[in-house]
Amino acid sequence: MAYKPKNTHERIVHRLKISLGHLQKVVEMAEAHKYCLDVIHQSQAVQKALRQADELILENHLKTCVAKAIRQGKDQEAIKEVMAVIAKRN
């Protein structure tokens, strides 16, 4: 039976480990001179897994840190911080 992460932290770590496994496979394939498009497909899997981890981390940040900042009246700082991360993503 497959491992089922229980909470947000476990889900994030699980996603990152999946990314690492895919990345290790990309390196192995490149070292072995595998077919270029196969390497790209595997690389795309790494990127997708990392995007999914980023989404989980951001969602958790919004639900915890940003929500707390808003309650403390620090909404502008929290919004600016999140927007800076989103700007780097593009």
N, C-alpha and C positions, 0 to 999 in steps of 0.2 A: 504494500500500500504506500502511496506517495506521501511525503512529508507535507503536512498542512500547517503553515504558520498560524499562530494563535492571535497575536496582537500586532499593532502597527510596527513596532520596532523589529519584531521577528520577520514580518513581511518585507521590510526594507532590507534587512541583512540577507534574507533569502534571495531577493532580487539581485543584490550586489554579488552574491556568490554565483548566481546563474550567469551574470555578466562576466565574472572572472573565468568561469569554466569555458564560456564561449571564446573569450579572448585568448586563453591558453590554446584552444583549438586553432584559432587564427594563426598564432605564432607557429605552431607545429606544422600547419598546412603551408605557410610561407617558407619555412625552413626546408620542407620536403619538396618544394617547387610544384605544389599542386596547381591544378588548373585555375587560372586567374579568377574566373567568374565564380568558381566554388569558394575561393578565399573571400571574395567580395560578399557573397551570400552570408558567409559565416560572420564577417565583419558587421554586416547589417543587423544580424541577430544580436551582436554585442551592443550596438547602438540602441536597438529597440529595448533591450533589457535595462540599459542605463537610463533611457527616457522614462521607463516605467518606474524605476527606482526614484528618479528625480520627482516624478509626479506624486509618489507616495510621501516622499520627504516634504515636498511643498505643501501637500494637503495636511500633513501632520503639523507643520509649522503654522499654517493658517489657523488650524483648530486650537492650537495651544498658545504659542508665543504671540501671534498677532492678536488673537482674541484677548489675551491678558493685557497686551499693550493698549488695545482700544479701551478696555475697562479702566485702565490707569490714565486715560486721556492722552496717550502717546500715539494716537492713530496716524498722524501725519508722518512720524518717523517710521512707523511700521510699514506704511504703504510705500514710502520712498525706498526702503530697504528691499521689499519684495519686487518692486518695479525695477530696481537696479539688477537684480538677479535675472528677471525675465528679459531685460534688455541685452544682457550678456549671452543669453541663450540663442538669440537670433543672429 
